[in-house]
């Protein structure tokens, strides 16, 4: 494969209206999940996500225009050139006004991933009373725990991790 772009950044701030608009479809989140482990072609992504190549190409284009996906390289094959895509950053930091609206779409994407997952996922949902300080400390600890996880490498199974602390409606 011939490299086209430098390695992805460690972090990318997602804050613009264009970026949040690009994340307005659950399949785009799923594409970012799938590309979180490395590069892939449109055909590989279509197979992994069980959808049409044209659908993948369209949504990849939207993410690419918003700066969240980049062309990683190309490879000559029998009938033409395969293009490999990757995320523009390893971690996306969601900030700004669109952050809250993005949450429901991201949860839809996670729900779609859960439907097709293998094995039994861990789901522990609790409602309990906390002080603001306790909630802040819990968020900080959970965020640090997830950020500290190291990727085990390409030979290992891929897992999704979703962590949230929120205040339910009263």
C-alpha positions in Angstrom: 0.0 0.0 0.0 1.3 3.5 -0.9 0.8 5.9 2.0 -1.0 9.2 1.1 -1.2 11.0 4.4 0.8 11.2 7.6 -0.2 9.0 10.6 -3.4 10.1 12.3 -3.2 12.7 15.1 -3.6 11.5 18.7 -6.7 13.8 19.3 -9.1 15.9 17.2 -11.5 18.4 18.7 -15.0 18.1 17.2 -16.6 21.4 17.8 -17.8 22.9 14.5 -21.4 22.8 13.1 -20.0 21.1 10.0 -18.4 18.3 12.0 -21.5 17.7 14.1 -23.6 17.7 11.0 -21.3 15.0 9.6 -22.0 13.0 12.7 -25.7 13.3 12.2 -26.2 9.7 10.9 -25.5 6.6 13.0 -23.7 4.8 10.2 -21.0 7.5 10.2 -20.4 6.8 13.9 -20.2 3.1 13.1 -17.7 3.9 10.3 -15.5 5.7 12.8 -15.8 2.8 15.2 -14.7 0.4 12.5 -11.8 2.6 11.4 -10.7 3.0 15.0 -8.6 -0.2 14.7 -6.8 0.6 11.4 -7.3 1.2 7.7 -10.0 -0.3 5.5 -11.3 -0.1 2.0 -14.9 0.7 1.1 -15.5 -3.0 0.3 -14.1 -4.1 3.7 -16.2 -1.6 5.5 -19.3 -2.6 3.6 -18.8 -6.2 4.5 -18.0 -5.4 8.2 -21.1 -3.2 8.5 -23.4 -5.2 6.3 -24.4 -2.4 4.0 -23.8 -1.4 0.3 -20.5 0.0 -1.0 -22.3 3.0 -2.4 -23.8 3.8 1.0 -20.3 3.5 2.6 -18.7 5.6 0.0 -21.3 8.4 0.5 -20.9 8.5 4.3 -17.1 8.2 4.1 -17.1 11.3 1.8 -19.1 13.3 4.4 -16.7 12.3 7.1 -13.7 13.1 4.9 -15.1 16.5 4.0 -15.5 17.2 7.8 -11.9 16.2 8.4 -12.6 13.1 10.5 -11.5 10.5 7.9 -8.6 10.6 5.5 -7.2 8.6 2.7 -4.5 6.4 4.2 -3.1 5.0 1.0 -3.8 3.1 -2.2 -3.0 -0.2 -3.7 -3.1 -1.4 -7.2 -5.3 -4.4 -7.8 -6.4 -6.3 -10.9 -9.0 -3.9 -12.2 -7.9 -0.6 -10.6 -6.9 1.1 -7.4 -8.1 0.3 -3.9 -8.3 3.2 -1.6 -7.7 2.7 2.1 -9.2 5.0 4.7 -8.5 5.8 8.3 -9.6 8.1 11.1 -7.9 11.5 11.2 -7.3 11.0 14.9 -7.2 8.2 17.4 -9.5 10.1 19.9 -12.2 12.6 19.1 -13.0 15.2 21.8 -16.5 16.5 21.5 -16.9 20.1 22.6 -19.2 23.0 21.9 -22.9 23.4 21.3 -23.4 20.3 19.1 -22.1 18.0 21.7 -25.4 17.2 23.4 -27.3 16.6 20.1 -24.5 14.2 19.0 -25.0 12.0 22.0 -28.4 10.5 20.8 -27.0 9.7 17.4 -23.9 8.1 18.9 -26.1 6.0 21.2 -28.1 4.9 18.1 -24.9 3.8 16.5 -23.9 1.9 19.7 -27.3 0.2 19.8 -26.8 -0.9 16.2 -23.4 -2.3 17.1 -24.9 -4.2 20.1 -27.6 -5.8 17.9 -24.9 -7.4 15.8 -22.4 -8.1 18.5 -21.1 -11.5 19.6 -21.1 -12.6 23.2 -22.9 -11.0 26.0 -22.1 -7.3 26.6 -21.9 -5.9 30.1 -24.6 -3.4 30.7 -24.9 -1.9 34.2 -27.4 0.9 34.4 -28.0 2.5 37.8 -29.7 5.6 39.1 -28.4 6.8 42.4 -28.1 10.0 44.3 -24.7 11.7 44.2 -23.3 15.1 45.1 -22.0 17.3 42.3 -18.5 16.5 43.7 -19.1 12.8 43.7 -20.4 12.9 40.1 -17.4 14.9 38.9 -15.0 12.6 40.6 -16.8 9.5 39.1 -16.7 11.1 35.6 -13.0 11.9 35.9 -12.1 8.4 37.1 -14.1 6.6 34.4 -12.7 8.9 31.7 -9.2 8.3 32.9 -9.8 4.5 33.0 -11.0 4.4 29.4 -8.2 6.7 28.2 -5.6 4.6 29.9 -6.5 1.4 28.1 -3.9 0.2 25.6 -4.8 -1.5 22.3 -3.8 -5.1 22.4 -3.0 -5.2 18.7 -4.5 -6.5 15.4 -4.6 -10.2 16.4 -7.1 -9.5 19.2 -10.9 -9.1 19.2 -12.3 -5.6 19.0 -14.5 -4.3 21.9 -16.6 -1.2 22.2 -16.6 0.7 25.5 -19.3 3.1 26.3 -19.1 5.1 29.6 -21.6 7.8 30.6 -22.6 9.6 33.7 -25.7 11.7 33.3 -28.5 13.4 35.2 -31.9 11.9 34.3 -35.0 14.0 33.8 -36.7 14.9 37.0 
